[in-house]
Amino acid sequence: MNWVLALCRKKKFSEYLLYGHFVANSLAHLASHHLTEDGIVVSHWDDTCLDRSAIEAMMKAASPDQAALCIQSYSSTSIDYVFRLHSRDRGAPNLAPDQLENAALD
């Protein structure tokens, strides 16, 4: 079986594994990366849907070194919750889809 097809059939496979292997085997790219075992992303990989309070708890639990929030699309978590919470915490314009037109007018 073609290795690409085999990987595409795996639900629990991360592209980060491929990228990590690529970097580890390239001296030029390895020199420009910082190796760490610490996660820089707060992640939700389960297929359970998160509500607003669960997303807020994830954001509050993040360390200062964690730079991103990752919630897998197959969890069916509302992207609207994420946009609203992110905008609120940054003091930024609301990026929720139903608010984009209004933000452009402000």
N, C-alpha and C positions, 0 to 999 in steps of 0.2 A: 504494500500500500504506500502511496505517496506520503511523505512525512507531513506535508502541508495539510493534506486532507485528514490525516490522523489527528493532528493538533486541532483542526477546526471542529472535530467531533467531540472534543473534550470540553465539557462545561466548566470544570474546575481547573483550568489551566490559565496561567497569567502570562501576558506578553512580557512582563518584567523578567521572567525567567530567561527568555530569549535575549533580551537586552543585556541582562547581567552576564550571560555567557559570552555575548559579543564583546562587551567591554573587557571582561577578564582575559580574553584571548587577543586583545589588540593593545600593544604597548603604547601606541599613541593615544588611544582613548582612555586607557587605564591611568595614564599620567594626568589626565584632566578631570578625574573623578576622585571623590573622597569615599573610601570604603568605610562602611559602618554597619553595625547590626541593629542600630536604632532605627525605628520606623519614623520617617518624616511626614507620613500621611496618616490621618485618623481614618480608618477604613471600616466599612460595613460590607462584608462579602456574603452574608446570608441572604436567603430569598424571602425573609420576613420583611413585611412593610413597616417602615418606621413612621411614627407620628411626630408631630412637632416637638413634643417634650423629649422624645428619644433623641432627636437631632440636636436639640439644645444641650442635652446631657453629654453627647459626643463632643460638641464644640467646647463645652466647659472643661471636659476632661483632657483636652489637648494640652500638651506641654508647649512652652514658648518656642521650642525647636521644631515643632510640627507645623508644616507650611500649607497643608491642604486637607480637604475633606473629600473622601471618596465613598460614594454610596452607589452600589451596583444597580444598574437599570432593571435587572430582573427581579429586584425586590419590590418593584411597583411603588416605591416611595414617591410622594408628590414632589416634583421639581419646584412647584410653587412654594412649598414650605422652605426649601433650601434657599431659593432666591430671596425670599422675604427675610429669613433669619440672617443671611449673609449681608444683605444691604443694611439691615437694622444695626448689626454689630459693628459694621464699618462706618456707619454714619453716611453711607453712600446712597445714591438714588435707588429706589426700588427697581430691581431688575426682573420682577415677576412678569411673565408673558403678558398678562392683562394690564400691566402698568407701563410697558415700554413706550407706548405712544405718548402717554402723559409725561414721562420723564424727558422725552425729547423736546417737549414744549416748554419745560421749566427753564 
